[in-house]
Amino acid sequence: MITGVVHTARDPVREVLDIVSSTIQEYSMIEPGETVICAVSGGPDSMCLLDSLHILSSESGFSLYVAHLHHHMRGEQADKDAQLVLDVSKQRNIPAEVGHEEVFDLAETLGVGVEEAGRIARYDFFFRLLKRTGAHRIALGHNMNDQAETVIMRLARGAGTQGLAGIPPVNGPVIRPVIQVPRNLIEDYCRKRNLPVITDIYNFDLRYTRNLVRHKILPELSGILNPSLIETLSQTARVLRWDAGFLQKQAETAFLAASMKEGRVTLVSEESLRNLPKAIGSRVLDKAWRECTGQTGNLEISHVLRLLGGNENTVSLPGEATAHRHQDHIGFYPAPPEGLDIVVKIPGYTVVPELGLSVTTRILENTSGDEWAKHCSGRPPGPTSFFMLELKAWADYNRCEGNIRLRTRQPGDRLAPLGMQGKEKKIKDLLISMGIPRYYRNFIPIFTSGGSVVWVGGFRLSEQFKVQSDTGKIIEIEIEPLLRRRQNCATI
């Protein structure tokens, strides 16, 4: 029995059912008529989850579908675990499915720990099943002890309100109906209901951080500080979720007013940050990082403090991202694309998601000789962007050898910029002289033909490809970066 919250309930079954039913109602987890995928490993938590939801489903009008992932980590025992889950499901007339993943191999492939690889594999399986079956929810067996462990782990790593709010009871389609049930009550429930449960040896391996917190740190803290520490931490996380939810709504508005997006880069105005309470500004930075990287977690406090401090021009962030200060903005840059080299459709429309932009080309006939040459030698009129000086260029199509390719810059790239009388310059030096941040340079489209640079997209055409009076066909190349402008939202 794991120490923690002490319950004196005479009927653990009734108490668990009451808590689960109350939790479902409080967080509007399941609506009548919905199908819930119940994730069942075979351990006490998931068996309690399955059994309690099965009992409640008849009176609440929802149905279940059991999912079990075979991790291939425990040999024949893992086969027995999967069969046990299938047998229990069959006894209750619940459809069930077993997925398979070589988690050790996955951990090596992804370069992550076994714990993380297992989590990734499970969620991938559950969400694929959700889509294929048309189910509405995925029920996971996280309990009150898991919540307390999470708070301790995040506190140790450094987390703000959002992180210390712990595991959310509802996160999109994912629900956690037993999140307010302590583990010892779950174990009592399983015994009372004579549920067969699996003991996973990996749950006792102290090399895994969560196991260390579960079996050593939390019991010792409970004995020293507070016998009801698990319940106290769970309640603290619940209150912090209220605070985090309110602050997050304020931050949503502030983020739209303080930030913009160009291509793959998210930019936050430092002036706006200075005018925001730090509780909101920190969340704006967190949202910018998540928009840039696609990450679902939160920045650690140490990163947020470095960004708010203003003493560093460049900060390396998780998710292979970089934050860099430029022109009173903090730009959030993802990892640069590698190996990009595509053929541009002529005429036509080419989407380049790696750079967050699209390219439109047209072929024009030079019907006015010198007049067209003069028109094409100047900077095109029209809008520009935060980084780019020109979003359109005209080149002599006859010199393009019938095709144009798009890639990112390479070491040694050179061109003779238009207007410099044929004098060559390294593209790197050109961009430095124009004050372009080095992190953005990796996202600039380089248009080439026959091995020569035609246009440093957004910045400078090559003299070699300029339109002249005797040019017959002109190719018009237009860049349209993905843009999100700052919005005129009410200030906090």
Secondary structure, 3 states (H helix, E strand, C coil): CCCCCCCCCCCHHHHHHHHHHHHHHHCCCCCCCCEEEEECCCCHHHHHHHHHHHHHHHHHCCEEEEEEEECCCCCHHHHHHHHHHHHHHHHCCCCEEEEECCHHHHHHHHCCCHHHHHHHHHHHHHHHHHHHHCCCEEECCCCHHHHHHHHHHHHHHCCCHHHHCCCCCEECCEECCCCCCCHHHHHHHHHHCCCCCCCCHHHHCCCCHHHHHHHHHHHHHHHHCCCCHHHHHHHHHHHHHHHHHHHHHHHHHHHHHHEEEECCEEEEEHHHHHCCCHHHHHHHHHHHHHHHHCCCCCCCHHHHHHHHHCCCCEEEECCCEEEEEECCEEEEECCCCCCCEEECCCCEEEEECCCCEEEEEEEEECCCCHHHHHHHHCCCCCCCCCCCCCCEEEEEHHHCCCCCEEECCCCCCEECECCCCCCCEEHHHHHHHCCCCCCHHHHCCEEEECCEEEEECCCEEEHHHCCCCCCCEEEEEEEEECEECCCCCCCC
